[in-house]
Amino acid sequence: MAVEIEQFLCRSDNFGVLVHDKATGATAIIDAPEERPILEAIQRTGWQPTMILTTHHHGDHVEANLALKERFGLTIIGPKAEASKIPGIDRQVSEGDSFQLGDEEVRVIETPGHTAGHVSYYLPKSGVLFAADTLFALGCGRLFEGTPAMMHASLAKLAALPAATTVYCGHEYTLSNARFAVTIDPTNSALTKRAKEIEALRADDKPTLPTTIGVELATNPFLRAHDPAIRRNLGMERATDAEVFAEIRKRKDLA
């Protein structure tokens, strides 16, 4: 991998992330949930940030934008569709755009659903995806501004990435997601095994992330609306994939 990554907790359950290009020293902050833990991570690593990559406008992802920009003089990059809501934004990006983090290409993937303009950032050289609140380990983001069809399409884009892609998400939600997932896909042995592993990790106060696209394809019910066992369990054998996804999302909202 051409980049080094430092993941750490912010607020109560947000993940902060620093991404460091080893060849050039360029460093990005993925979202800015809280200033103090980000500053501690910068001090711990010695990496000086040059940019913030903002995924969406929610306060728990942009709270420290202005403070960090003032302190480091960095560039804030974020989704064009939400530019008016992102503090300090300097560069607006949308589907198909790319830019450099040192020697590393960063590609922008529009992934609306959680918010109307949410984007994810993909580093093909290192095989890393920063999905924020679109794709979670064993889950997906709540639909605050988008529709089920919109989120289903966004997840399909991410699911099409190479299976080995390492995925960093915005929150430590995996334990509750696992407990829900087994109600949707109870005969999935890979999911059952993973749920036990997650219980053990959280019992030891260890993070459950990052994950991979391959692991999520095998165990995340939100990426498995096509699966016959899930469809039988839901009584939706003749429904479309989008309809099955919508039902799973509805059940998670009520769980």
Secondary structure, DSSP 4 states (H G I P E B T S, - for coil): --EEEEEEEETTTEEEEEEEETTT--EEEE--S-HHHHHHHHHHH-PPP-EEE-----HHHHTTHHHHHHHH--EEEEEGGGGGGSTT--EEE-TT-EEEETTEEEEEEE--SSSTT-EEEEETTTTEEEEETSEETTEE---SSS-HHHHHHHHHHHHTS-TT-EEEESB--HHHHHHHHHHHSTT-HHHHHHHHHHHHHHHTT-----EEHHHHHHH-GGG-TT-HHHHHHHT-TTS-HHHHHHHHHHHHHH-
